[in-house]
Amino acid sequence: MGGLGVSRPDVALVSPYPPPGPRHAGNSGVASYTANLAHALRDAGAKVTVVAPSEGGVPPVVDEDGVRVERPFTRGARALPAAARAAIRTGAPTVHLQHELFLYGGPASLTGLGEALGRLRRSSARSVVTCHQVVDHRRVDRSFTDLHRVRVPVSVARGGLAAVQGLIGRLADVVVVHEQAFADTLGCARVVPHGVEVVEPLAADHARTWLGLAPDRLVVLCFGFIAPYKGFESALDAAGEAGDGVDLVVAGGEHPRLAAAGDTYARDLARRYGSVARFTGFVPGEDVPRWFSGADLALLPYPRPFSASGALALALAYGLPVLLSPEMAEAMGAPASISATPAELGERLAKLAADRSGLDPMRQVSAQIASERSWPAVARQHMLLYEGV
C-alpha cells in the first residue's frame, strides 16, 4: 500500500505536472511530457502515481483518469529531497525522476539533488532519471553562458554542469536521454525518444480564419517559450529576406526563468522584429491545436541543441513538415533534407512559399519520424526499462 492508503503504484514519476485541464500548460514543457508519459504508461497497464510540486489553487491529490497526482512538496532548495521522500512513501518499486536544470526552483534546488538520489539509493526503490537537458561541459564557453543567460564565470558553469551530470550518472540506477547524441555525451545513458501524441488536427482553413492568418501566404511557426538558445534571430532574419510570401509567427511567451530574472529578451526581440513577424505572447492550451493546424511549416533553428524539443513533438503530432538547424537534425538523426543553415534559410522559405509542393517530401519525413516515436511505443520502452531495473 502507498503512503496515502491507495494501492501501491508500479512507478512513481517525480516531475512538474500540468494543473487539471489542458495538457499543454504550466511553466515547463517537462510537465506536458510527464502527463503524456503517465497516461501512456497507464494505457500500457501500469499503475502510476505522479509526485509533483504544489501549485496555487490546484488540489493536493487528484485522480486524473486513473493517474494519481500528489503535490506534497514546494519548489526550492529542499524540493528534491522532499519529492524523494514522498515518492518512496508511495511504495513504488521504481521512482522515475524527470530532471532539468532549475526545474524544481532555480539554482538553489540543485543543492538537494545528491541528497534525493542518495535517499533513493538507500531505499528499496530503484531510481531512473531522465535528463531532459544534456550539455557537453567541455564545450561550455563564454558564448554558451551568454546564450543561456548564465550569470556566473565560465569555469563555474562548466564545473557545475560536470558535477550535476556526473552525480546523476553515479547515483541513479538508470539514466535516460532522448537522443543518441546526448547518450554519447553522457556515456552512461539509455535512449528513449520524446513521445509524439496522436491528435486530430483541426481544419486548416478554419484554424487560419480563427487566428487571422492570410490564406495565401506560407505560415511558418516558431513555437514555445522565447529564449536566446532557440535561435529565433535566424528565423526572423530569414523571414525578412524571404519577402511577403512568408508569414512568420512566433507563438509563445517569455521564458519563465528569464522573466523571473527581469530579462527583457522576448520584449526586445518583438520590438526589433515586429515588422517581419507576428508575436502572439503566451499561447493558452486550448489554442495550441489551432496554431499547429493552421501553420504550413514548423521551424526550429536551435544553434546548439541540448535537449529534445516539445515543440518538435507537437509539430510531428499534427503532421506538419519541419525545418531544423543542421545541428538539431544531426542530434536527432534526421535527414539533411529537412535542415537549413541560417545563410540558406531565407532562400529556402522563399522557394517553399512560391511552390508549396516542396513541403510534400518534408511532410513524409515528419510522418516517418512520428511513427517511430509514438507515445505507446515510448511507454513500452519505459516498461521494459523498469522491468530491467
Long-range contacts (C-beta under 8 A, 24 or more apart in sequence): 1-91, 2-49, 2-89, 2-90, 2-91, 2-92, 3-86, 3-89, 3-90, 3-91, 4-61, 4-70, 4-89, 6-49, 6-68, 7-47, 8-47, 8-90, 8-91, 8-92, 9-46, 9-47, 9-48, 9-49, 9-68, 9-90, 9-91, 9-92, 10-41, 10-46, 10-47, 10-48, 10-92, 10-93, 10-94, 10-386, 11-41, 11-46, 11-47, 11-48, 11-49, 11-92, 11-93, 11-94, 11-95, 11-96, 11-386, 12-48, 12-49, 12-50, 12-51, 12-87, 12-90, 12-92, 12-94, 12-95, 12-96, 12-125, 13-37, 13-38, 13-48, 13-49, 13-50, 13-51, 13-96, 13-98, 14-50, 14-51, 14-52, 14-83, 14-84, 14-87, 14-95, 14-96, 14-97, 14-98, 15-50, 15-51, 15-52, 15-97, 15-98, 16-52, 16-53, 16-98, 16-103, 16-104, 17-50, 17-52, 17-69, 17-71, 18-285, 19-55, 19-57, 19-58, 20-58, 20-59, 20-62, 20-64, 21-285, 22-284, 22-285, 22-286, 22-288, 23-285, 24-285, 24-288, 24-314, 25-284, 25-285, 27-256, 28-100, 28-103, 28-256, 29-224, 29-225, 29-310, 29-311, 30-98, 30-100, 30-103, 30-132, 32-310, 33-98, 33-132, 33-194, 33-195, 33-310, 34-98, 36-195, 36-197, 36-375, 37-195, 37-375, 37-378, 37-379, 37-382, 38-67, 39-65, 39-67, 39-375, 40-195, 40-375, 40-376, 40-378, 40-379, 41-379, 41-382, 41-383, 42-66, 42-67, 43-376, 43-379, 44-376, 44-379, 44-380, 44-383, 45-383, 46-379, 46-383, 46-386, 49-90, 49-92, 51-83, 51-86, 51-87, 51-90, 53-79, 53-83, 53-104, 53-105, 74-105, 75-104, 75-105, 75-106, 75-109, 76-104, 76-105, 76-106, 76-108, 76-109, 77-105, 77-108, 77-109, 77-111, 77-112, 78-112, 79-104, 79-105, 79-109, 79-112, 80-104, 80-109, 80-112, 80-113, 80-115, 80-116, 81-112, 81-115, 81-116, 81-119, 83-116, 84-115, 84-116, 84-117, 84-119, 84-120, 85-119, 87-120, 87-125, 88-119, 88-120, 88-123, 88-125, 92-125, 93-124, 93-125, 93-126, 93-386, 94-125, 94-126, 94-127, 94-128, 94-386, 94-389, 95-120, 95-125, 95-126, 95-127, 95-128, 96-127, 96-128, 96-129, 96-130, 96-382, 96-386, 97-127, 97-128, 97-129, 97-130, 97-172, 98-130, 98-132, 99-129, 99-130, 99-131, 99-132, 99-133, 99-168, 100-131, 100-132, 100-133, 100-307, 101-133, 101-161, 101-164, 102-257, 103-132, 106-257, 106-260, 110-160, 110-164, 113-164, 113-167, 113-168, 114-167, 114-171, 117-167, 117-168, 117-171, 117-172, 118-171, 120-171, 121-171, 121-173, 126-173, 126-174, 126-389, 127-171, 127-172, 127-173, 127-174, 128-172, 128-173, 128-174, 128-175, 128-176, 128-385, 128-386, 128-389, 129-168, 129-172, 129-174, 129-175, 129-176, 130-175, 130-176, 130-177, 130-178, 130-192, 131-165, 131-168, 131-175, 131-176, 131-177, 131-182, 131-186, 131-189, 132-178, 132-307, 132-308, 133-306, 133-307, 134-165, 134-177, 134-182, 134-185, 134-186, 134-189, 134-306, 134-307, 135-161, 135-165, 135-185, 135-306, 136-185, 137-161, 137-162, 137-165, 144-304, 147-228, 147-229, 147-303, 147-304, 148-228, 148-229, 149-228, 149-257, 149-258, 149-261, 149-263, 149-265, 173-389, 174-385, 174-388, 174-389, 176-385, 178-307, 178-308, 179-308, 179-331, 179-332, 179-333, 180-333, 181-330, 181-331, 181-332, 181-333, 182-306, 182-307, 182-331, 190-385, 192-378, 192-381, 192-382, 192-385, 193-308, 193-372, 193-373, 193-378, 194-308, 194-309, 194-310, 194-312, 194-313, 194-373, 194-378, 195-313, 195-373, 195-374, 195-375, 195-377, 195-378, 195-379, 196-313, 196-316, 196-317, 196-369, 196-370, 196-373, 196-374, 196-375, 197-313, 197-314, 197-317, 197-375, 198-317, 198-374, 198-375, 199-289, 199-317, 199-318, 201-289, 201-292, 201-293, 201-318, 201-319, 202-289, 202-290, 202-293, 202-294, 203-293, 204-293, 204-294, 207-289, 207-290, 207-291, 207-293, 207-294, 208-294, 210-290, 210-294, 211-290, 211-291, 211-294, 213-247, 213-249, 213-294, 214-247, 217-244, 217-245, 217-246, 217-247, 217-353, 218-245, 218-246, 218-247, 218-296, 218-297, 218-349, 218-352, 218-353, 218-356, 219-247, 219-249, 219-294, 219-295, 219-296, 219-297, 220-246, 220-247, 220-248, 220-249, 220-295, 220-296, 220-297, 220-298, 220-299, 220-349, 221-249, 221-251, 221-291, 221-292, 221-295, 221-297, 221-298, 221-299, 221-315, 221-320, 222-248, 222-249, 222-250, 222-251, 222-252, 222-298, 222-299, 222-300, 222-301, 222-311, 223-251, 223-252, 223-283, 223-291, 223-292, 223-298, 223-311, 223-314, 223-315, 224-251, 224-252, 224-309, 224-310, 224-311, 225-252, 225-253, 225-254, 225-255, 225-256, 226-250, 226-252, 226-253, 226-254, 226-255, 226-265, 226-266, 226-269, 227-255, 227-257, 227-258, 227-265, 228-265, 229-302, 229-303, 229-304, 229-306, 230-300, 230-301, 230-302, 231-301, 231-302, 231-303, 231-325, 231-342, 232-269, 232-301, 233-269, 234-301, 234-303, 234-325, 234-342, 234-345, 235-277, 235-299, 235-301, 235-345, 236-269, 236-272, 236-273, 236-276, 236-277, 237-342, 237-345, 237-346, 238-342, 238-345, 238-346, 238-348, 238-349, 239-273, 239-276, 239-277, 239-346, 239-349, 240-273, 240-276, 240-346, 241-345, 241-346, 241-347, 241-349, 241-350, 242-346, 242-347, 242-349, 242-350, 242-353, 243-350, 243-353, 245-350, 245-353, 245-354, 246-349, 246-350, 246-353, 247-278, 248-276, 248-277, 248-278, 248-299, 249-277, 249-278, 249-280, 249-291, 249-295, 250-277, 250-278, 250-279, 250-280, 251-280, 251-283, 251-291, 252-280, 252-281, 252-282, 252-283, 253-281, 253-282, 253-283, 254-282, 288-314, 289-318, 292-317, 292-318, 292-320, 293-318, 295-320, 296-320, 296-321, 296-352, 296-356, 296-359, 297-321, 297-322, 297-323, 297-352, 297-359, 297-362, 298-322, 298-323, 299-323, 300-324, 300-325, 300-328, 301-325, 301-328, 301-342, 301-345, 302-327, 302-328, 303-327, 305-331, 308-332, 313-373, 315-366, 316-366, 316-369, 316-370, 316-373, 317-370, 319-363, 319-366, 319-367, 319-370, 320-363, 320-366, 321-359, 321-362, 321-363, 321-365, 321-366, 322-362, 322-365, 322-366, 323-348, 323-362, 334-365, 334-369, 335-365, 337-361, 337-362, 337-365, 338-362, 338-365, 338-366
